Structure formats: structure tokens, C-alpha cells
């Protein structure tokens, strides 16, 4: 994944700036061996995530939803309209610097993440739709993500030439290969799917721990910069707006509550592994600084808010169940 020259302007903007509390990101210098190790681990985590997702897919279920594409179409509409617009609006509201704006836009334009499948199960959504949505959004992102970044980057001075399109497209293509491999394994060797998923989970946990430690060492002197008020606010608001508007759009389009809850989870959950890989590999450390850790900030709020929504849904079901039971008794 080659680094593009597009972000030279942004690097120049921050070149020579001191690390102070004025909102400047400064220059992050990471030793080359450490930077390579972080890049490799980031790619490994993305590869394992996508092959595990593929192993949960069944070709017959993909065909079934593609033959009746209303749910998938609405989900793609929510994913690639709601989240990019939300990211763009928040960067404008908080008047973010160019490099921050690019970071938030990339996160907002990413496809849905595999975590949404777990959350959809927790709110009793449609698991088949959730998995098909995640897969379809990953495929659609190959075209829509660069296109959306190109469109929205025109809203910022000096940003439209700073987006590393080649690196982003290369990363997106890379995500489809393990996903397709996982689908093939599940189709032709279904007995191996669970093994691949379990082994992948073990490797994923170990790689994530190592990556966290190495990333902490790399940005330990500038870690506080990722905890700026504007970044915290955006990381908190983006998933919440995604969950809310994903559900609203689904209801307006006439989908059943089960489908609406599924699309809500899919819309608010971004592919954080993909976002981190793009930010870390497609940009140089001097250009991106500690902002490659923004996806970790996002997923923290994403998980907290999703768990709160799951808790509210479960409480609602618990309260509603006795009333539903008594109503059925009266009708009988």
C-alpha cells in the first residue's frame, strides 16, 4: 500500500508546529521498525476479521436477500448517506483542522463493521440481513468510499488533494480477498468454518493486545492529543446519530421493527479495523500523527452506546411481556 503524495500539503501545514494545547497535531516520529510492526499487525487484524466474517456467510442466504433487496438497499442508503453526512456535518460544526477532518470523514465513509452482527443478535434483529448487509457494504465501499471522500473533501480547504485514494482503494480490495476466501471455505468446507473462526479469534486477541502496547509506545508522548474535546464530541455523537437515524430511515421506508433494529446497529457500527488500517498504512506517521487511534476512541463510544441501547431494548421487552401475556389471556 503505497503512501500517496496527496497529504504533502497537510504535512506542510503542520510541519514545524510545536505540540501545544492550541489544537495542532504536531509531527509524530515513530521509529521505522516500530512503525512497520504496527502496520503489519494492523493488516493482520483486518485480514482475520474479514475472513471470519466470510466464514459466517452462506451463499444461499446472500442470494435470498439479493432477490428481495429492499432491506439491503435501505441499509446501504443509511450506511453511505447517514454516516458520511454526519461526519461531514460534525467536522463543520466543530471547525476541525484539515487532518482531523480527513480522519473523521474516512471513519464516517467506512462500511459497516462485523461488531454489528453481534449487536443485531443482542436486539433480536435479523442475523441473515445483518451479515449480508456487512458483506454488501464492504463490497459497495470499493466504489462508494472513494467517491464520497472525493465529494465531501471539496468542502474543506486543502483537503481534496490530501486523501490517499490509491491507499484506500488498495485496502478495500485487500478486505474483499479474505472475505471471499471465508465465504468459499464456508461453502465448500463448512466443517472448517468454526475452526477457522476460533483460531482466528485467538490470533486476533493476541495481535490486538500486542498492537495496543506498540501503539501506546509509539504515541505515548502525544496520547493526550486524541482526547481533545472536539474529537471526543465527534466520537460520541457519530455512532449515536447513526443508530438513531438508521432506525428512523428504516421505519420511514416501511420495514418491520426487526429489520429496523438490524439496520440501526449496522448504520452506527463502522468497520474500525478497516478505518485504522487506512489511517495507519495509507498515511505517513508525520501526516496522520496520533490520529490513527481515533477509530479506537470511536469504538469505545460505539460499544458503550450500543450496550445502552441493548439494555433499553431488553428492559422494554421485560416490561412489555406481562402486558402482552395478559392481553392474550383476555382474548382467549
N, C-alpha and C positions, 0 to 999 in steps of 0.2 A: 504494500500500500504506500505509494509514493506521496510525499508531502508536496503540496502544491505551493506555487509562489503567490497565490492569491492573498494569503494572510500577511504578506510583507508589509502592507500599509498599516495594518493593525499593530504588528510588531514594532514598526517605526513609531507609531503613536505612543506606545508605552515604553519605548526604548529609552533608557537613561532615567526613567522615573524612579523615584525612591519609594520604598514600601512604607507608606504612611497611612493615616486614617482618612484620607481625602477621597477614597473610593478607587484609587488607582490600583491596578492589579500588580504592577511591577514586573520584573523579569524573574522567572523561576529557572534556576540552573540545576539540572539533575545529572549526576554522573552517568556517562554513556552506558556502562554495564547495568546499572540500576534501571535506567530508562528502558533498555532492551528487555530486561527481565519482566518489568511491569507490562510492557507491550505484549510479550508472549503469553503471560498469564491472562491478560485481558482477552486475547483472542481465543485461548483455550476455554475460558469460561463461556464465551459466546458460542463456540462450537458445540460444547457439551449441552448447553441449554437448548440449542436448536435441534440437535439430533434426538434429545429426549422428547421434545415437542413432537417431532416427526413420528416417534415410536408410539405416541398416543393417538395418531390419526389412522382412520380406516378409509380406504378409497371409496367404498360403498356409501359411507356417510357424507363424504365430500360431494359425491355425485347427487345424493338426495337433496342436499341444501342448494347445490348449484342449479338443480332443476326447478326448485322453488326459491329463487334468490332474494325474495323480499327482505327477509331478516338480515341476510348478509349485506345486501345493498344499503340498507338503512344503517347498519353498523359501520360500514366503510364511510358513509356520509358523515356520521357522527365523529368517527376517528380522524378523518382527514379534513374536516371543516371546523368542528368544535375546538379541538386541541390546538391546531395551528393558529386559529383566530384568537384563542385565549392567550396563547404565548405572546403573540404579536401585541395584543392589547395591553397586557401586563407590562411588557418592556417599554411601551409608550407611556403608560401611566406612571411608572417609576423612573422614567427618563434614564434608562440604563446606558452605560458606555457600550461602544460597538462590540467589544469582545464578550461582554455579558449578554448582549442582545443575541449574538450568534449562538451562544451556548444554550440560552433558553429556547430559541427558535428550533434548534436541532432537536432538543428534548421534546418540544411540542409537536414536531413533524414526524417523530418516530412512530412506527406501527405499534400495535398492542403487544403487551408482554405476556409471557406464559403464566405469570402470577394471577392473571385474570381468570384462568381456568379454575384455580383453587378457590378464588373468591366467589366465582359463579356457583360453584358447588355449595359454598357456605350459605348463599342466599337462595338456594334451591332453584337455580336457573337452569337453562337448557345446556347441558355439558357438550352435546354434539355441536350445537350452534357456537358455543364459546370456542371450542377447539378449531372449528372451520373458520371462524372469524379471525382468530390469531394467525392461522396459516395464510388466509387470503390477504389480510392486511400486510403481512410480511412480503408477499409477492407483489401486491399493488404498490408497496413503498418503493420498489425499484424504479418506478416512473414518477409516482406522486411526491415522494420526499424531495428529490432534487428540484422538481417543478415548483413545489410550494416554497422551498427555501429561496429559489430564484425570484419568485413573485414578492414574497414578504421582505426579502433583503433590500428591495428597492425603496422601502420605507425608512431606511437608515442611511445616513451619510457615510460613505466609505466602506460599506458592508457588502454591497452586491458583488464586488470582486474579491472578497475575502473568504467566501465559502469554498471549501475544498471539495468541489463536486466529484472529481476523479476518485478521491479517497473515500467519499461517502458511497458512491456507486459500487466501488470495488468491495467495500464492506458489506453492502446489501447483497451483492452477488454471493459473497462468501457465506452469508447466513442461509441462503437457499440451498446450498450444496448439502450441508449436514441435515437440514430439514427433509430434503428429498431422500437422502440416504435412510433416515429414520422411517419415513413412510414405506420405503421399499422393504426394509427389514420387517416391519410390522405386517406387510402384505405377504411376503414370500416366506419369512421365517418368524411367524408370530410368537413362537415359544421363546425366541431370543429377546423379544422386546422388553420384558420385565427385567431380564438380566442386564441388558444394556442400560436401562433406566436406573437400576440400583447401583451398578458400578459407576455410572456417570454421576450420580448424586454424591457418592463418596469422594470421587475426584473433585467434583465441584466444590464441596465443603472445604477440602484441603486447599485447593487453589485459591478460594476466596479468602481464607484466613491468611495465607502467605501474601496474597495481593494487598490485603488490608494493611499488613505490617509494613510491606515495602513502600506502599503509597504514603503511609504515615511518616516513614523515614524521609521520603522524598520531599514532602511538603510541610514538615514539622515546624519550620520557621515562619511559614505563611499560612498555616492552617486556619488562623482566625479570619482570614480574608473571605473564606467561603461562608462565614457566619455573619455576613453583613445584613443589615435589616432588609434591604431590597431583595436580596437573594432568598432570605428566609420567608419573606412575604410571598414571593412568587412560587417557591417550592410548596408552600402551604395551600395557596389558592388554586393552583393549576389542577391538581387531582380532584379537589372538592368540586370545582366548576365542571370538570369532566364527568364525574359521577352524576352530578345533578342534571346537567344538560343532556347527557346521554340517555337518561331515563325520560326526560321531558320530550325529547325528539321522538323517542320510540312510542310513547303514549300518543303524541300528536299524529303519528303515522299509522295508528290503529293496531299496534302489536299487543299481544296479550301480556299480562304482568310478568309471566315467567321469562318471556323474550326480552321485555323491557329491563328487567333486573340484570339479565345477562349482558345486554348492550351497555348498560350503565357501568358495570365492572370493567368491560372491555375498553370503554372510552377513557376512563380515568387512569387505567393502568398502562403505562408506557413500557416499551422494551428497553429497560435500563441497561442491560448488558450491551445491547447494540449502541445505545447512546454513549456509554462510557468508552466503548471501543473506537467509535468515530472521533470523539474528543481527544482521546489519548494517542491514537495512531495516526489520524489524518492531519493533526496539527503538531507543530513542534512545541516542546516544553516552553520555549521563550514566548511563543504566541499565546498559548492557552493558559499558561500559569497554573495555579491550583484549581482552576475552574473545571478541570476534567473530573473533579469529585462532586460537582453539582448534582449528577444523577443519584449519588448516594444520599444527598440531602433530600432530593425529591422522593425517593423510595421510602425514606423514613416517614415523611408526612403521608405519603400514599398508603402505606400499610396501617398507620395509626388511624387515618380517616376511614379506610375501608373496614377495619375491625370495628370501629364505632358504628358504621352503617350496618354491619352484620349483626352486631349486638342489638341495635334498634329493631331490625327486622325480626330477630328471634324473640324479642320481648313482645313485639306486636303480634306475632303468631301465638305466643303463650297466652296473651290476654284475649285474643280473638277466638281461640279454640273452644273454651267453655260456652261462649255465646252461640257459636256455630252448632255445637252439640245439642244445646237446649232447643235451638230452632228446629233441628231435625226431629227431635222427640215430639215437639208440638205438632209438626206437620204430619207425623206418622199417627 
